[in-house]
Amino acid sequence: MASHSVLNVSNLTKYYGKFKALDSVSLKVDKGCVYGYLGPNGAGKTTTIRIMLGLLKPNQGEVQIAGANPSKDPVRALQLVGYASELPTLQTFFTAEQLLDFMGRMFGLPMQTRKDKTKQLLDLVGLKEWGKKKIGKYSKGMVQRLSLALALINDPMVLIMDEPTIGMDPEGTAHFRSLFTNLSKDGKTIFISSHLLDEVQRICTHVGMINKGRIVFTGPIEQMLEAFTQQWVVEAELEKVTENIVSSLRALEFVNDVKVDGNKLMIELKEKKDVRGEISSEIFKQKGVLLSLNLRKVTLEDAYLQALKGGQ
Amino acid sequence: MDALRRVAVIAGYEWRRALAKKKILALIILAIAFQTLIMVVFSQFVGTMFLTNEAMSFMWIFGVLEGQGLFVPLIAIIVAGGSMSEEYEHGTADILLSKPITRVEYMSGKFLGGFSLLAMVEALTTFVGVVLSLWFFGAQSGLQFAPLMFLAIVYSSLIFFCLSFMFSEVFRGTTLAMLVAFGILIASNVISPILAALYSMGGQYLYVYLSRGIPTWAATSFPSLLMSELITTPSTVLSVADREALYQAAMIIAVYAIIFIVIAAYRLLKSDVTKKTA
């Protein structure tokens, strides 16, 4: 079957001095996909993105964007890419209109297109009234909005965003989320690195997880949830967790595993079933004092933490 | 064609970036004020007492060259010293280099933008020098060579511009780049007269060659040596013509400029784009 990948990362290895930041990272992002790139701080997310943009040179491996390598042929590869960086710093001596016009020139857009796009994008990111003001006067949130507008000036096929909503207020985050959803409906391929698991779960169709420079999972979100956890868990908060309680819960036939986090237990079930009564009576039997008990479906956060443990 | 367009876009960007800095504008104003002050002092206290009529008719050369030794290298160092490094310091290099442009095009645009700005400043100081000499010393001779003089100044300013540009990319820190370039400018200005004194005491030609190897010699001597070649009328304004020295100066400027640019390009092409540092 022919590959529809527009972003193809194969076997990337990157050293900073002796430190191995990326270790044979490979991932594929198909056309029209919204790909969430997850990982803890220092896992290698930004390094991967900077290699994708040709800003860093890998020690091994390569990136292909629509068949072009950004390190060797940046003109062809990056013509199709829009990029918004984590906490962007823009040229403060420009106004938003001037900077959008300048970026449009970088992509070789004709004057009228630049004018139209500038107006349209400032409106899209809610900066219509600020177009003629110097960027030096903008708040951080406004700079982030403008950074997204800049990333869209060339109507990119692939949008690469590094922590696009970090430090944003809830209103701005919601605005960005709806923008991403609309962009994805327009058929754009979006690659987002984020810490916000809830956000990723809401907007992404696929995820990649990286930990200590290694990919621990890449694929559709549903697959990840299935791969790393069972679908349902019971969360129990106790006054004190003892070894007896844990082992007796593990011995129950409907329990897959029990994880301990301080005085909390995460009891993974083999199948969806409300077994809170059985669990609470087992805890009482072992002389435990139960403070709370909840049955819920696993979240991306659970899967994420599981995947990280698996990757270590 | 597209490559040229991208270089021109970055060059235009470089103009805006440099002119947005108040220190560059302040230095340009200071250079013109200094030029005017010197011409006033000369016309009031020196000209009528010590200069012949013939020398006064060539005062435009002095008027144009007077800023050459200090202000032009200073402006060159400041314009070029932040050209590459400030983009790394502010994190804007990421934004520029993640666009469809090669690193060679980016550097060429940066270089041409900064250098053309410097050339414009030199055109302005040349024009002011000529106007002031006409104002204070009356009719001037050899003004047909003024455009050549301007080109010679532009060419000679390549040394300190390229030196500072190289440090800007190599260190990726503006303060360090400018300090080292200023240090070399000052050291050159100190060492040069010492070597000249040693030559006059011992007569060893080695000292002359050594002094010519110092960046300031070629940068400051080339325009005046060229004028000496072109304007054959004996004049106290010009030093004695020396064709060999003229060729040496031209060669030294070219060699220095090429070496500095090759080092800067090597650094940019072979290394990663560093993240925001300031």
Interface residues (C-beta under 8 A of the other chain):
Chain A: R50 L53 G54 L55 L56 K57 P74 V75 R76 A77 L78 Q79 V81 Y83 S85 P88 T89 L90 Q91 F93 F94 F102 M103 R105 M106 F107 G108 L150
Chain B: D2 R5 R6 V9 Y13 R16 R17 A20 H90 G91 T92 D94 I95 L96 L97 S98 K99 P100 I101 T102 R103 S271 D272 V273 K276
